[in-house]
Amino acid sequence: MELRELSWLVVGLTFATYIGIAIWARAASTKEFYVAGGHVNPIANGMATAADWMSAASFISMAGLIGFSYQGYGGSVFLLGWTGGYVLLAMCLAPYLRKYGKYTVPEFIGDRYYSNAARVVAVICLLVASITYVIGQMKGIGVAFSRFLEMSFEQGLAVGMLVVFFYAVLGGMKGITYTQIAQYVVLITAYTIPAIFISITLTGNPVPQLGLGSTLVGENTYLLDKLDQVVTDLGFQEYTSGHRLSTLNMFFYTMSLMIGTAGLPHVIIRFFTVPSVKDARISAGWALVFIAILYTTAPAIAGMARLNLITTLEPAAGQPLAYAERPQWFKNWEKTGLLEHYDKNGDGLIQYHAGDDKNEMIKVDNDILVLANPEIAKLPNWVIALVAAGGLAAALSTAAGLLLAISSAISHDLLKGVFRPGISERAELNAGRLAMGATVLLSGYLGLNPPDFAAGTVALAFGLAASSIFPALMLGIFYKRMNTAGAVSGMLAGLGVTLLYVFQHKGILFIADTAFLGSMSPNWFFGIEPNAFGAVGALANFAVAVTVCKMTVEPPLAIQQLVDDIRAPARS
């Protein structure tokens, strides 16, 4: 069967599964819509959380970032930051928020700081971070469709929007949870099978994580040593050098990703769906296990795919491939615009070397590394079709979680919590579905017409969550003296500092842009890049919140007692 037909078949079957699950798990109450009834098994919730978390950025982009922009070692910021955030969640946030027993993050902040103003500010932070994040998911849906199903980006995005609209609006958190379990199975299968095949081909080891540190088949050379050699022969710095990040920048980058992870509302609300505090901890642990399967595979894919890419374009040392003889995968990706070649010297060869004057590969988008990897390695068509389904599953699962966080903030926190407290449960449920439908349309529009900062959505989303929501939650749980004035001032300060710094440097927000590799902008604050500035914004939040708190009146005794109750050990 041809690749196009096979891709349609595999993707169609997965989409039919998602829609069938949504019909089966349709939400009948606000509790089912917001928190899946609060009785999801912790292992199942861990799997759903992993799918919710592993977005198109994780599935499609992370290996490309490690392979190209951050050169192996430098890419460890993503592995440490994005997984370390779950340790913070399991230890510092999830159990206490689950014990409190409400539906949303802004609801906890509003109650803890006894103020609708605090609740509204939290909603604003949530909306800005979540809408910014969802743009990237819609972009990933369009890219995957346009390449593998041979339809336009706009058509692919429209199909993805319809699928998300159906199962998210119909099922709410209940439908999303069980759909995400299916999506996790699809995406992790699609991610690991090509990695296993390629690892066996290159090293003879079926475990990619071990293959990365093994010797090549037929050679007494370690894979990473070989990769260092071929990239330096082409004039690039060693693959394992990690030259992009200074020590200070790497620390703040990792910290920003960690506390950004722990502060993202669409991740936090997943721990409201389990029956007990104990289950919240167990759920976070299982989520980390399920995420680690992909995250420990990503460095192997990055290194192996980079080696395959180079050796395909230059089969023998010093003998580049003729452009007229370029392989089919090269032609396929040229059609997408994510891979571009320009024959600068007119010799008909593909020159892939360091330096703008020599490099004729004028564009090699990071995102093609994972998606093109099976084609470069000449794997069967069914594997390539599976990768397409996996990329779509990753984008759809995260998009659904983000859309639910946005709609619940609008319907539950703003409508019921502030403007219409007496609204009936049925009316609130309908409002939630209407808000989610409107959010699908908005995110689709932004996916088609991204704002200037769209390429930096990951940096901005994590920075906003790290600098605004995370400190408010931590202080609310562990510092009972924190009051309304301190919390609101801190959130606004952290949000403002981060936005100011990010937009001041938005020209370098492009996380995949290699123009800034090995260089530091003279205007960066202590050499800290915008992608890492969320941690600085969080420090500003903590400092302002505590200072203002100490200058104003203590919170009521009932609120201080509430904090003590939240932190008291639970029996369940």
Secondary structure, DSSP 8 states (H G I E B T S, - for coil): --HHHHHHHHHHHHHHHHHHHHHHT---SHHHHHHGGG---HHHHHHHHHHHHS-HIIIIIHHHIIIIISTGGGGHHHHHHHHHHHHHIIIIIHHHHHHHT-S-HHHHHHHHTT-HHHHHHHHHHHHHHHHHHHHHHHHHHHHHHHHHS---HHHHHHHHHHHHHHHHHHHHHHHHHHHHHHHHHHHHHHHHHHHHHHHHHHHS-S-HHHHTTSB-TTSSSBHHHHHHHHHHHTT---GGG-TT--HHHHHHHHHHHHHHHHH-HHHHGGGGSSSSHHHHHHHHHHHHHHHHHHHHHHHHHHHHHHHHHHHHH-SBTTB--BGGG--HHHHHHHHHTSEE---SSSSSB----SSTTT----EE-TTHHHHHHHHHTT--HHHHHHHHHHHHHHHHHHHHHHHHHHHHIIIIIIIIIII-TT--HHHHHHHHHHHHHHHHHHHHHHHHS--TTGGGHHHHHHHHIIIIIHHHHHHHHH-TT--HHHHHHHHHHHHHHHHHHHHHTGGG--TT-GGGTT---TTSBTTB-GGGTHHHHHHHHHHHHHHHHHHS----HHHHHHHHHHHS----
